[in-house]
Amino acid sequence: MRKINEIFYSLQGEGAHAGHPSVFVRFSGCNKRCPFCDTRHEEGTLMTDDDIIRAVKLYQADWVILTGGEPSLWIDSEFVRLLKKATGKKVAIETNGTNPRPPAIDRVTVAPQVGKHTPPTEANNEAKATEAKANHAGEAQAAEAKANHAGEAQAAELKVAHADELKVVDVGQDLEPYFALPCVDETTKMYLQPCYVPDEAQALANRNATVRRVLADPRWTLSVQLHRFLQIP
């Protein structure tokens, strides 16, 4: 039995397959508590593999997206094998990368939590500015060293050997460490995504800030959460 939050048919909103019809299998729960997470995923229903496969087969899309929450908490190689055999579909996973992924998965998107993550708001920005003025140089260096150490510790949690895509939510963090992650190589597509917030003015400011960062460093590609603009699931 696997705890499922929802199974639905929609367009992929992010990354290289944005706009592609896909079946989404959203698993419940996560082993991280990222403050910028915008998905309600805790509730769910226990389903058998046959129930899940039956629901997926209702749709003609050629991709199944295992997402969450954190899908790696619930899946294994046998589940992926059965899903592919029974549906004839390719399987992708969207994961934080802290658990190994079954080898039969066709595409892996890793959204790692590296460095200090605080959703950007005007209040946060003002607080940071005030704090920066108040800190002495030695205190600032100590804070930076602490943040770097935290980023290294979080990177060490990654258990996925290779990411086809790396999706990073932009909260103003240092982006350079993402290129040194063990799951990143020259074939990995690097996506930077504005941090979603309900406030429209702040959301626009976040998008503009991310656009500027992508333009300044073309190793990144902008990921815009197409489904939000289309107002679809």
C-alpha positions in Angstrom: 0.0 0.0 0.0 1.2 3.5 -0.9 -0.1 6.8 0.4 -1.4 8.9 -2.4 -2.5 12.5 -2.1 -4.0 12.7 -5.7 -3.7 11.3 -9.2 -4.5 13.7 -11.9 -4.0 14.6 -15.6 -2.6 18.0 -16.5 0.2 19.8 -18.4 3.7 19.6 -17.0 4.3 23.2 -15.7 8.0 23.2 -15.1 11.4 22.2 -16.7 12.2 20.7 -20.0 8.8 19.1 -20.5 6.7 22.2 -19.7 3.4 22.1 -21.6 3.6 18.3 -22.1 0.4 16.3 -21.1 1.3 14.1 -18.2 -0.3 11.9 -15.5 0.8 13.1 -12.0 0.9 10.7 -9.1 1.3 12.8 -6.0 2.5 10.9 -2.9 1.8 12.1 0.6 4.4 13.4 3.1 7.9 14.6 2.9 11.1 14.2 4.9 11.9 18.0 4.5 10.1 21.1 5.6 11.2 23.7 3.0 9.7 27.0 4.0 9.0 27.9 0.3 7.1 24.7 -0.4 3.7 25.6 -2.0 2.2 22.1 -2.2 -0.4 20.7 0.2 0.6 17.0 0.3 0.2 15.7 3.8 -3.2 14.2 3.4 -3.7 11.0 1.4 -5.3 7.6 0.9 -3.6 4.3 1.0 -3.8 2.6 -2.4 -2.6 -0.7 -3.8 -0.4 -0.9 -6.8 -3.3 -2.2 -8.9 -5.4 0.8 -7.8 -2.7 3.3 -8.8 -2.1 1.6 -12.2 -5.8 1.5 -12.9 -6.0 5.2 -12.2 -3.0 6.0 -14.4 -4.3 4.0 -17.3 -7.4 6.3 -17.6 -5.2 8.8 -19.4 -3.4 8.7 -22.7 -0.4 10.7 -21.8 2.9 9.0 -22.4 4.6 10.3 -19.2 3.8 9.6 -15.6 5.2 12.0 -13.1 5.9 10.7 -9.6 5.8 13.8 -7.3 4.8 14.9 -3.9 5.6 15.5 -1.2 8.5 13.2 -1.6 7.7 10.2 -3.8 11.0 8.4 -2.9 9.5 7.6 0.5 6.9 5.4 -1.1 8.3 3.8 -4.3 10.6 0.9 -5.1 12.0 -0.8 -8.2 9.1 -3.3 -8.3 6.5 -0.5 -8.3 8.2 1.3 -11.2 8.6 -1.9 -13.2 4.9 -2.8 -12.8 3.8 0.8 -13.6 5.8 0.9 -16.8 4.8 -2.6 -17.9 1.1 -2.2 -17.2 0.7 1.3 -18.7 3.4 1.5 -21.4 4.3 5.0 -20.2 7.6 6.5 -19.3 8.2 7.4 -15.7 9.7 10.6 -14.3 10.3 11.6 -10.7 10.4 14.9 -8.9 12.5 14.5 -5.8 14.6 16.3 -3.2 17.3 13.7 -3.8 17.8 12.5 -0.3 16.8 8.9 -1.1 18.1 6.6 -3.9 15.8 6.4 -6.9 14.9 3.1 -8.6 17.1 2.6 -11.7 14.2 2.1 -14.1 13.0 5.7 -13.9 13.4 7.5 -17.2 13.8 11.1 -16.1 15.0 12.5 -12.7 14.3 16.1 -11.6 16.1 16.9 -8.3 15.0 19.9 -6.3 17.7 20.0 -3.5 17.6 22.1 -0.4 21.1 23.6 -0.3 22.1 26.6 1.7 19.9 29.0 3.7 16.4 29.1 2.3 14.1 32.0 3.4 11.2 33.0 1.1 11.9 36.6 0.0 9.5 39.2 1.2 9.9 43.0 1.7 10.0 42.5 5.4 12.8 39.9 5.1 14.7 42.2 2.8 14.5 45.1 5.2 15.5 42.9 8.1 18.5 41.6 6.2 19.6 45.1 5.4 19.3 46.2 9.0 21.2 43.1 10.1 23.9 43.7 7.6 24.5 47.2 8.9 24.6 46.1 12.5 27.0 43.2 12.0 30.8 43.7 12.2 33.0 42.2 9.4 34.0 39.3 11.6 30.4 38.4 12.5 29.4 38.6 8.8 32.2 36.2 7.9 31.2 33.8 10.7 27.6 33.8 9.4 28.8 33.1 5.9 30.9 30.2 7.0 28.0 28.8 9.0 25.7 29.0 5.9 28.4 27.4 3.7 28.7 24.6 6.3 25.0 24.0 6.3 25.0 23.9 2.5 27.7 21.3 2.5 25.8 19.2 5.0 22.6 19.3 3.0 24.5 18.5 -0.2 26.0 15.4 1.5 22.4 14.2 2.1 21.9 13.7 -1.7 21.6 10.1 -2.6 20.7 10.5 -6.3 23.7 9.9 -8.6 22.5 11.8 -11.6 19.9 14.5 -12.2 18.5 15.1 -15.7 17.2 18.4 -14.3 18.0 20.4 -11.3 15.2 22.7 -10.1 16.2 25.5 -7.7 13.7 27.8 -6.0 15.3 31.2 -6.0 15.2 32.7 -2.5 18.3 34.8 -2.9 20.8 32.1 -2.0 24.3 31.6 -3.4 23.7 29.6 -6.6 27.3 28.5 -7.3 27.2 25.5 -4.9 24.5 23.8 -7.0 27.0 23.3 -9.9 29.2 21.3 -7.5 26.5 18.8 -6.4 27.4 15.2 -7.1 24.2 14.7 -9.1 25.1 17.5 -11.6 27.2 17.0 -14.7 27.5 18.6 -18.1 24.2 17.0 -19.3 22.1 18.3 -16.3 19.6 21.0 -17.2 19.8 23.8 -14.6 16.4 25.5 -13.9 16.0 28.5 -11.6 12.4 29.2 -10.5 11.0 32.3 -8.8 9.7 31.7 -5.3 5.9 31.7 -5.3 4.1 33.7 -2.7 0.4 34.6 -2.6 1.0 38.3 -2.6 0.9 39.4 -6.2 3.3 42.4 -5.8 5.9 40.3 -4.1 5.4 37.5 -6.6 6.1 39.9 -9.4 9.2 41.2 -7.6 10.4 37.6 -7.1 9.9 36.8 -10.8 11.8 40.0 -11.8 14.7 39.2 -9.5 15.0 35.6 -10.8 14.9 36.9 -14.4 17.8 39.2 -13.6 19.8 36.3 -12.1 19.2 34.1 -15.1 20.3 36.9 -17.5 23.4 37.4 -15.4 24.3 33.7 -15.5 23.1 31.9 -18.6 24.1 28.5 -17.2 20.6 28.7 -15.8 17.3 28.5 -17.6 14.1 30.1 -16.2 11.4 27.8 -15.0 8.1 29.7 -14.6 5.5 27.3 -13.3 3.4 27.4 -16.5 0.4 25.9 -14.7 0.1 28.9 -12.4 -0.2 31.3 -15.4 -2.8 29.1 -17.0 -4.5 28.6 -13.7 -4.7 24.8 -14.1 -3.9 22.0 -11.6 
